[in-house]
Amino acid sequence: MLLLKGVKSPIQTQNAAEEKMKKLIVTGANGQLGRAVNRQYAGSTEYELVNTDVGELDITNVDQVMAFAREIRPYAIINCAAYTAVEKCEQEEDLAFRINAVGARNLSIAASETGAKLVHISTDYVFDGNGTRPYIETDPTGPQGAYGRTKLAGENFVREFGGRHFIIRTAWLYGEGQNFVKTMLRLAETHDKVRVVRDQVGSPTSAAELARAIAYLLPTENYGLFHGTCEGDCSWAQFAEEIFRLAGKKTIVEAITSEEYGAAVKRPAYSILENYMFKMTTDFMFADWHDAVSTYLKDTLR
Ligand SMILES: NC(=O)c1ccc[n+]([C@@H]2O[C@H](COP(=O)([O-])OP(=O)(O)OC[C@H]3O[C@@H](n4cnc5c(N)ncnc54)[C@H](OP(=O)(O)O)[C@@H]3O)[C@@H](O)[C@H]2O)c1
């Protein structure tokens, strides 16, 4: 079992107070969101995290998932595990399906069977990217690539097994791990100018903000599908400019088209999600993306 700082293994001796803590199984705990969830709950006296990544709990293995859930009897499972390499998903769609769809299904079965809540994370890539106004939760989906198809199948499995679940679609996520912000900071070390696409728009979302939203929803019975991204939107080129500005870098952004960039996989041009269900049903507000990236950089560059 994977142990991150401040988190106890269920096998370790627990005192009476700890016994009463609600257990949260976190899958994919080494990923960006998994780490942010750990930060969110650090020092919690109510929840005890049981951190797992593929080495400890392979979500594609239904028997392993069921046995683990039966042993832990969690209050909730927070599924931070996924196959997120968009290009590789095209070449390995079966593997992506096993992790993004079958994995979600297995966790959903285990959550239903043990009476646990399930938090599952999905993506803006379930949409076709041809929108002209921010997508809301009830808009028709139409994934254009393997990543989006497998993530949508995962959502559908979670709905199909009918347990108490929250599905949160997020986008342009960055946290502890490899991401666009880190790539830009690395390029700024060696380049005076970087070429970044201007014709894809979305809402950069910090994993910390998403973890805060998860912690908000988790104790509630406000189940269902949510869009969960930082407020505001920009193109990748504008995002890069803001990163350089905040980090005090002189690097110039040359804003180019996706065609000029020539990526192997077509990405949605329009990826803006409206957090409509959060706004309709809660008083939770995501931070504006400028503020969230500023907070993130203060932490990262410290
Ligand atoms: N990153 C984004 O821009 C973005 C955008 C929209 C939505 N999302 C969604 O947000 C969620 C969190 O993304 P993230 O960026 O935090 O992902 P991430 O950093 O790629 O982390 C995913 C974690 O899952 C693990 N994993 C892979 N296969 C597994 C398996 N079979 N069993 C258990 N764990 C497994 C990975 O381990 P390895 O590294 O060893 O494979 C990794 O530690 C995902 O659902 C993702 O689809 C992400």
The ligand as a MOL file (V3000), in Angstrom:
LIG
                    3D

  0  0  0     0  0            999 V3000
M  V30 BEGIN CTAB
M  V30 COUNTS 48 52 0 0 0
M  V30 BEGIN ATOM
M  V30 1 N -4.3380 16.3240 -16.9800 0
M  V30 2 C -5.3150 17.0200 -17.5810 0
M  V30 3 O -5.0720 18.0210 -18.2780 0
M  V30 4 C -6.7420 16.5770 -17.4400 0
M  V30 5 C -7.7280 17.2660 -18.1500 0
M  V30 6 C -9.0630 16.8650 -18.0080 0
M  V30 7 C -9.3780 15.8010 -17.1770 0
M  V30 8 N -8.3920 15.1300 -16.5160 0 CHG=1
M  V30 9 C -8.7740 14.0030 -15.6650 0
M  V30 10 O -8.4180 14.3420 -14.3290 0
M  V30 11 C -8.0870 13.1540 -13.6170 0
M  V30 12 C -6.7390 13.3270 -12.9400 0
M  V30 13 O -5.7560 13.5780 -13.9540 0
M  V30 14 P -4.2110 13.7850 -13.5920 0
M  V30 15 O -3.6800 14.8210 -14.5140 0
M  V30 16 O -4.0470 13.9260 -12.1240 0 CHG=-1
M  V30 17 O -3.6460 12.3660 -14.0590 0
M  V30 18 P -2.1530 11.8210 -13.9080 0
M  V30 19 O -1.2700 12.8420 -13.2980 0
M  V30 20 O -1.8050 11.2070 -15.2340 0
M  V30 21 O -2.3330 10.6610 -12.8240 0
M  V30 22 C -3.0110 9.4770 -13.1010 0
M  V30 23 C -2.4930 8.4130 -12.1580 0
M  V30 24 O -3.1960 7.1940 -12.4120 0
M  V30 25 C -2.2620 6.1290 -12.3700 0
M  V30 26 N -2.7490 4.9550 -13.0690 0
M  V30 27 C -2.6420 4.6430 -14.3850 0
M  V30 28 N -3.1610 3.4290 -14.6230 0
M  V30 29 C -3.6310 2.9730 -13.4450 0
M  V30 30 C -4.2650 1.7600 -13.0410 0
M  V30 31 N -4.5270 0.7860 -13.9210 0
M  V30 32 N -4.6080 1.5990 -11.7390 0
M  V30 33 C -4.3320 2.5700 -10.8460 0
M  V30 34 N -3.7080 3.7200 -11.1530 0
M  V30 35 C -3.3660 3.9120 -12.4510 0
M  V30 36 C -1.0470 6.7410 -13.0410 0
M  V30 37 O 0.0980 5.9580 -12.7860 0
M  V30 38 P 1.2920 5.9670 -13.9000 0
M  V30 39 O 1.7580 7.3710 -13.9960 0
M  V30 40 O 2.2680 5.0020 -13.3230 0
M  V30 41 O 0.6500 5.4900 -15.1830 0
M  V30 42 C -0.9960 8.1040 -12.3650 0
M  V30 43 O -0.3290 8.0620 -11.1130 0
M  V30 44 C -8.1530 12.0220 -14.6340 0
M  V30 45 O -9.4060 11.3850 -14.5630 0
M  V30 46 C -8.0430 12.7220 -15.9700 0
M  V30 47 O -8.6500 11.9960 -17.0350 0
M  V30 48 C -7.0870 15.5030 -16.6170 0
M  V30 END ATOM
M  V30 BEGIN BOND
M  V30 1 1 1 2
M  V30 2 2 2 3
M  V30 3 1 2 4
M  V30 4 1 4 5
M  V30 5 2 4 48
M  V30 6 2 5 6
M  V30 7 1 6 7
M  V30 8 2 7 8
M  V30 9 1 8 9
M  V30 10 1 8 48
M  V30 11 1 9 10
M  V30 12 1 9 46
M  V30 13 1 10 11
M  V30 14 1 11 12
M  V30 15 1 11 44
M  V30 16 1 12 13
M  V30 17 1 13 14
M  V30 18 2 14 15
M  V30 19 1 14 16
M  V30 20 1 14 17
M  V30 21 1 17 18
M  V30 22 2 18 19
M  V30 23 1 18 20
M  V30 24 1 18 21
M  V30 25 1 21 22
M  V30 26 1 22 23
M  V30 27 1 23 24
M  V30 28 1 23 42
M  V30 29 1 24 25
M  V30 30 1 25 26
M  V30 31 1 25 36
M  V30 32 1 26 27
M  V30 33 1 26 35
M  V30 34 2 27 28
M  V30 35 1 28 29
M  V30 36 1 29 30
M  V30 37 2 29 35
M  V30 38 1 30 31
M  V30 39 2 30 32
M  V30 40 1 32 33
M  V30 41 2 33 34
M  V30 42 1 34 35
M  V30 43 1 36 37
M  V30 44 1 36 42
M  V30 45 1 37 38
M  V30 46 2 38 39
M  V30 47 1 38 40
M  V30 48 1 38 41
M  V30 49 1 42 43
M  V30 50 1 44 45
M  V30 51 1 44 46
M  V30 52 1 46 47
M  V30 END BOND
M  V30 END CTAB
M  END
